[in-house]
């Protein structure tokens, strides 16, 4: 009678063992895969940390170049504005022209000084931009 009772449960026991074996195999596979993932993540963390240090160094170099170019540009622009604010003397003219009946000559000189000042400022801006680009390209 005891054997007949066990034989009835034998199928349930086999199914239970299969389920436990399947869970064990799944857990082993999961554990191995998870361990590989953690190893990969740890290796990448080191690379990421090195890359972040490199990025910070490059950012500081960019900021230093930007600050230097900006300061140089501001100084040169101030000199240009001062030069053109005082008026541009034409080469070869050392005498003061006589008194004119109209103000057209002084208006033309003022317009010329404004135009020359704007052209010089634009040229300075383009030259400074080229210098900035060349210095930024040099960063590696």
C-alpha positions as CSV (number, residue, x, y, z in Angstrom):
1,X,0.0,0.0,0.0
2,X,2.8,2.4,0.8
3,X,4.3,1.7,-2.7
4,X,1.1,2.4,-4.4
5,X,0.8,5.7,-2.6
6,X,4.3,6.7,-3.5
7,X,3.8,5.7,-7.1
8,X,0.8,8.1,-7.3
9,X,2.9,10.9,-6.1
10,X,6.0,10.0,-8.3
11,X,4.8,12.0,-11.2
12,X,4.3,15.0,-9.0
13,X,7.7,14.6,-7.5
14,X,9.3,14.3,-11.0
15,X,7.5,17.5,-12.1
16,X,8.6,19.2,-9.0
17,X,12.2,18.2,-9.5
18,X,12.1,19.3,-13.1
19,X,10.7,22.7,-12.0
20,X,13.5,23.0,-9.4
21,X,16.1,22.0,-12.0
22,X,14.7,24.5,-14.5
23,X,14.8,27.2,-11.9
24,X,18.3,26.3,-10.9
25,X,19.5,26.4,-14.5
26,X,17.7,29.7,-15.1
27,X,19.3,31.2,-11.9
28,X,22.8,30.0,-13.0
29,X,22.4,31.5,-16.4
30,X,21.0,34.7,-14.9
31,X,23.9,34.9,-12.4
32,X,26.5,34.4,-15.1
33,X,24.9,37.0,-17.4
34,X,24.6,39.4,-14.5
35,X,28.2,38.9,-13.5
36,X,29.4,39.6,-17.1
37,X,27.2,42.7,-17.1
38,X,28.7,44.0,-13.9
39,X,32.2,43.3,-15.1
40,X,31.5,45.2,-18.3
41,X,29.9,48.1,-16.4
42,X,32.9,48.3,-14.0
43,X,35.3,48.4,-17.0
44,X,33.2,51.1,-18.6
45,X,33.1,53.1,-15.4
46,X,36.9,53.4,-15.5
47,X,36.8,54.5,-19.2
48,X,34.0,57.0,-18.5
49,X,35.9,58.5,-15.6
50,X,39.0,59.0,-17.8
51,X,36.9,60.5,-20.6
52,X,35.2,62.9,-18.1
53,X,38.6,64.1,-16.9
54,X,39.7,64.6,-20.6
55,X,36.5,66.5,-21.4
56,X,36.9,68.8,-18.4
57,X,40.5,69.6,-19.5
58,X,39.3,70.4,-23.0
59,X,36.5,72.6,-21.6
60,X,39.0,74.5,-19.5
61,X,41.2,75.0,-22.5
62,X,38.2,76.2,-24.6
63,X,37.3,78.6,-21.9
64,X,40.9,79.9,-21.6
65,X,41.1,80.4,-25.4
66,X,37.7,82.1,-25.5
67,X,38.7,84.4,-22.6
68,X,42.0,85.3,-24.2
69,X,40.5,86.0,-27.6
70,X,37.7,88.1,-26.1
71,X,40.1,90.2,-24.0
72,X,42.4,90.7,-27.0
73,X,39.4,91.6,-29.2
74,X,38.0,94.1,-26.6
75,X,41.4,95.8,-26.3
76,X,41.9,96.1,-30.0
77,X,38.3,97.3,-30.5
78,X,38.7,100.0,-27.8
79,X,41.9,101.2,-29.6
80,X,40.1,101.3,-32.9
81,X,37.2,103.2,-31.5
82,X,39.5,105.7,-29.8
83,X,41.5,106.1,-33.0
84,X,38.4,106.8,-35.1
85,X,36.8,108.9,-32.4
86,X,39.7,111.3,-32.6
87,X,39.2,111.6,-36.4
88,X,41.4,110.2,-39.1
89,X,43.9,112.5,-40.7
90,X,44.5,112.1,-44.4
91,X,48.1,111.6,-45.2
92,X,49.7,114.6,-46.8
93,X,47.3,117.1,-45.4
94,X,49.0,119.2,-42.8
95,X,47.1,122.4,-43.2
96,X,43.6,123.1,-41.9
97,X,41.2,123.9,-44.7
98,X,39.6,127.4,-44.8
99,X,36.2,128.1,-43.3
100,X,33.5,126.7,-45.4
101,X,30.2,128.3,-46.0
102,X,28.4,125.0,-45.6
103,X,28.7,122.1,-43.2
104,X,28.8,119.5,-46.0
105,X,32.6,119.0,-45.6
106,X,32.4,118.3,-41.9
107,X,29.4,116.0,-42.5
108,X,31.4,114.1,-45.1
109,X,34.4,113.7,-42.8
110,X,32.2,112.5,-40.0
111,X,30.5,110.0,-42.3
112,X,33.9,108.8,-43.6
113,X,35.2,108.4,-40.0
114,X,32.0,106.4,-39.1
115,X,32.3,104.2,-42.2
116,X,36.0,103.6,-41.7
117,X,35.4,102.8,-38.0
118,X,32.7,100.3,-38.9
119,X,34.8,98.7,-41.6
120,X,37.8,98.4,-39.2
121,X,35.6,96.9,-36.5
122,X,34.2,94.4,-38.9
123,X,37.6,93.4,-40.2
124,X,38.9,93.1,-36.6
125,X,35.9,90.8,-35.8
126,X,36.6,88.6,-38.8
127,X,40.3,88.3,-38.1
128,X,39.6,87.5,-34.5
129,X,37.1,84.9,-35.5
130,X,39.7,83.3,-37.8
131,X,42.2,83.3,-34.9
132,X,39.6,81.8,-32.6
133,X,38.8,79.0,-35.1
134,X,42.5,78.2,-35.6
135,X,43.1,77.9,-31.9
136,X,40.0,75.8,-31.3
137,X,41.1,73.4,-34.1
138,X,44.4,72.9,-32.3
139,X,42.7,71.5,-29.2
140,X,42.8,67.7,-29.1
